[in-house]
Amino acid sequence: MLSFALGIGTQNTQGDWLEIYYPAPLFKPEASLVEAARRTLEAPMGNTTVSFLPEHCAALGQALKEAGHGEQAELADVLATSQRPLVATFLDSDTPPESVPEVYLKLHLLSHRLVKPHGVDLSGMFGLLRNIAWTNEGAIDIEELPARRLKARLAGRTLSVDCVDKFPKMTDYVVPKGIRIADTARVRLGAYLGEGTTVMHEGFCNFNAGTEGPGMIEGRISAGVMVGKGSDLGGGCSTMGTLSGGGNIVIKVGEGCLIGANAGIGIPLGDRCTVEAGLYITAGAKVAVLDDQGQEVKVVAARELAGQDDLLLRRNSTNGRIECLTNKSAIALNEALHAHN
C-alpha cells in the first residue's frame, strides 16, 4: 500500500473535485489501518477515492481506534463536524493518478516530506487539474467565478482573487518544520523543502522539486529539480526544469554549490560547484576546460561536465568564452541565517 489519507475538499456546482486538504496523509500505512477504513467505507480494492458524509465518521473513527490507530481515529472524529465534502483516498500502487483526490494526495506526500521529488508518478496530472480561482473564500471553478463574485457583492462582501492557476500555494496546506518563506505565493503545493531552507522574496519552488536543506533560495527551482544540502541559489538565477526546456534531463544541484545571481543551469551539477553570476550554462554550450595553470586542455559541450564535482564555471570577460576551472573555494553557509528553530 503506497498511501492513505482522509481529506476535506471543495467541489464545483457539478460535484467535480477542485482541491483536497489532507491533514495527516500516510505513506506506506499499516495493513490493519487500510483494512479497517476499506471495510467501514465499503471501498473497493485498488487505487480509489470514496466520498463519505460526516455521519459516517463515528463508525470510521471507532473502526480505526479498534485497529489500534488512534491518531487517524481522532481525525475521523474531528471530520464529523465538517461542513465541506469529505473524501478517503486509497493508493495501492504508484500508477499515474486518475482523479483530483489522487493528484492532491501525491502533492501532499511531497510537501509533507514523505517522498522526495520523482518519488511518485505524477504522469498526466495536468489533464486532471482544473484552472481555479484561488480566493479569500477558497477555491472557485473559473467558470463559476462571475456568479460567485456577484453573490459576494450582493451580500456586502468583496471577493478577492489571489491567483488563477491549477496549483495552490503550499502553505495553505502544510508548513514543514524549520523553513522560512518570505512570499508564500512563490512555493507551490508539491514542493519539497528540507529543514533549514529559506526561500526569499524572489525565490520560487515548483511542484515535484525542492531542497535537501539547509539552503538559501533566491532564484527559481523549476519542476523536477532538486537542490542539495548547503547549496545557495543567488538572486534571479534559474534552473532548467522538465517543464521549461530541460526535456527528460533531470537537473540536480549537488551539495555545497553556488549559482550566482542571474545565472542558470541546463545541466546537473555535482558537489561544490560554482556558476558565475550572469552565466547561463546550457547543455550544448561550448566550455573551455582549463588546467591548474589556467591553460586550455580541451573544449567540450557542457553536457560532458554534467554531474562532476568541484567545478568553477565562468565567462572570460576578455574574450567572452565560457571556461571551467577546478573550484578550490568551498561555499560556507552562514549558520545564523539558517537557524530556524
N, C-alpha and C positions, 0 to 999 in steps of 0.2 A: 504493500500500500504506500503510495507516494505521499498523499496529503489528505487531510480532512479539516473542515472548518465550518463553524456556524457564523452566519452573517446577517447584516441588516442592509437592505438595498433601496434603490429608487427605481421606479418603473414609469414609463410614459403612460398616456391615456389608453394606449392599445395593450398595455400589460407587458411590454418589452422591457427587459432589464437595461438600465442606463449605467449603473455603478453599484458596487457592493463593498461594504466595510466589514472586514473580518477582524474582530477584536483580538482573537487569540488563535491564529492558524497553527496547525500542527504539521510537522514534517516527519514522515515515516511513523505514524501513530501506531499504538499497540492494537493488535487484532481484536482484543476484547472490547475496546472502545468503539471501534468501527462496527463490530457486530451488534453492539447494543444500540447504536444510532441507526443502523440499517433496519434492524428489527422493529424499532419503535416508529420510525418514519416510513416503513414499508418501501425502502429504497431498493431499486434493482441493483444487480451486480454491475461492475464496470465503472467507467467514468460517468458520473451522473450528478445532476443537481435536483434537489427536491424542495419545492416551496412548502412552507408549513405555517400554521396560524399560532398566535400567542397561546391559545387554549391547549395546544399540543405540547407546550414547553414543560408543564408539570410532569407528564409521563416521561418525556425525554430526559429531564433532569433526574428523575428517580432511577431510570434505567442506567444512566451514566454513573450515578452515585453507587448503585449496587454493583456495577462492574469495577468500582474502585478508582474512578476518575473524577475526583472532587472538583477540580478547577473547571472542567468543562461542564460539570453538573451545575455549578454556581452560575456559569454564564447562561446556561439554558434557563435557569430560574429568573435571571435578570431580563432575558429577552421576552419573558411573559408580559412585561409592561410595554412592549414596543407598539407604537402606532404606525410603524413602517413595515413593508413586506419583509418577511424572513426567508432565509434560504440555508440549506445544508448542502455543501459541495463535497463529493467524494471523488478523489483521483486515485484510481487503482494503479494506473501506469502513466508514464510520461510520454503521451502522444500529443499531437497538435491539438490545441483547445478547440472545442466545438460550440462554446457558449460564452457569453459575457461573464457569468459567475466563474467559469474555469479560468478565463484570462485574468480576472482580478485576483483570484487565489494565487496564481503563479507570480503576479506582480507583488502581492503581499509577501510571499515567501522570500523574494529578493530583498525587499526593503526591511524585512524583519531579520535579515542576515541568516536565514535558514538555508538558503542556497546562494551560490555565487553566480555572477554573470556567466551565461552559457550553460548554467547548471540545469535548466529546464527548457523544454521545447515550446517556443512561442510562435511557431510557424503559422501563418495565416491569421494572426491576431488582428491585423488592421481591418480585414474584411468583416470582423465580428463587432468591432467597436464603432459606436455612432459618434458623430460630431455633436458635442454637447456644449451648452452654455453653462459655465460654472459661475453661479451667482451667490449672493448673500442669503438666498433661500434654498441653496442646494443645486443639484444637477437638474437641468431642464432640457428636454429634447429641443433641438434648434428649431424644428418645425412648429413647436408649441410655444415658443418664446413670445411672439406678439400677443397671444391671448393671455399669457401669464403676466406680462408687463402691464397690460390694460387692467387686469383684475387687481393687481397690486396698487395701481394708481387710484382705482375706484375705492379701494379700502384705505386710502391715505398713506400708502407706503411707496417708497421708491425701490424698484428692483435694480440692483447694481450687478452688472455683468463683469466679472473679473477677467475672464478669458473665454475663448471659443476654441475647443481642442478636443481630441479624443482621449487625452490623458489628464488626470488631475494632478495637483501638486502632492508630493509625498507626505508633507507634514499634516495634511488633513486626515491622514490615515495612520501614520506611525512616525514617531520621532525616536530614532535609535539612540541608545545611550552614548554620551561622550562626543557629541558633534556640535558644530556651530554652523548656522546657515544665515547669512546676512539678508538675503532676499529669498524667501521660501518658494516664490513662484518659479525659481530657476532650477528646482530639483523635482523631477517627475516621479510619480509613483512607479516603482520598479527599479529605482536607483538603489545601489548597494553602497552605503557609506560606512567604512570601517571606523572604529573608535579612534578619536584623535583627529578626525577630518574637519577642516574648516573650509567652507565654501563662501568666498567673499562676494560682493555685490555683482561683479562681472563674471563670476564663475557660473558654470552650468553643468548639470549632470543629467543625462538622458536615462531612459529605462534600459534594463539589461546591461548596465555599465556601472562603474564606480571606482572605489578606492579601498585598498587594504587598510590605510591609515597607519600612523598619522600622516598628514599631508596638508599643504596649503593649496587650495584650488582657486585660481583667479582667471582661469581660462575654461575652454569647453571640453567636456568629456562626452564624446559622441557615443551613440548606441553601439554596444558591443565592446567598448574599450575598458580595460582595467588598468588602474594606476597602482603601482607597487608601494610598499611601505617606505615612508620617508621621502617620497618624491613630491616636488612642487611644480605647479603649472603657473607660469607667470601671466600677468595681466593681458587679456585678449588673445592668448595663444589658442591653438586648435589641435585637436586630434582627429584624424580622418576615420570615421566610423563606417560600418557596413551600410548605413543609410545615406552617407554623404560622399560617396565616391570611392570608398575603400573596397567595394565589391565583397568577395569572400575572404579577403585577407583580414585576419583578426589582429587588430592593433593593440599592443600591450606596452605599457611603460614599466620598466623594471624598478628595482629598489634604488633609493638614493639618487634619483635623476632630477634634472632641472631643465624644463623647457622655458626658454626666455620669453619675455613679453612680445606679443605679436608674432611669435614663431609658430611652427606647426610641423606635424609629422604624418607621413603616409606610410611609414614602416614601423614595425615593432622595435622597441629599444630594449637592450639588456640592462644590467645594473650599472649604476654610477656613470650614466651618460649625461652630457650637457649639449643642448642645442642653443646656439647663439640667438639673442633677441633679433626678431625680424626675419629669421631664416626659415623658409618652409621647405622641408625635405620630402619630396615625392619619390615613389618607388623607382621611377625611371631617371631621376636626376643624376647627372654625372658628377662623381666625387673624386677628388684627387687625394689619395691616401699618402700621408707624409710619415717619414721615419722620425726617430728621436732628434735628428739633426735638422729637421724641417725640410728634408729633401723628398721630392716626389718619388714614390715607389711604384705606383700604378694608378690608373684611373678606372673606376668601376661604377656600375649602376648602384644607386643607394640600396636597392633591394638585396645586394650581396652583403651588405653590412647588417642586415636585419637580425636582431636578437643578440648582437655582440656586446660585450661589456666594455666599460671604461673608454668610451668614445667621446671626443670633443668635436662637434660639428660646427663649422664657422664659415662665413663668407669672407674671402680675401678682399679687403677694401681697396686694394690697388688694382687688381686685375679682374675682380668680380667672380672668380671661380669658387666653387664650394670645396672646402678642404676638411679632411678628417685627421685628427691627431689623437694620441693617447691622452685620456683625461686623467691628469695627475692630481687634481684638486677635488677632494670629496665635498659634497654639499651637506653641510651640517644644519639641521633644523634648530630653530630657536625653541628650546624646550618650553619656555614660558608661554609662547604663542599657542602651544598645543596642549596646555594644561587645562583640561575641561572640567575636571571633577574636583 
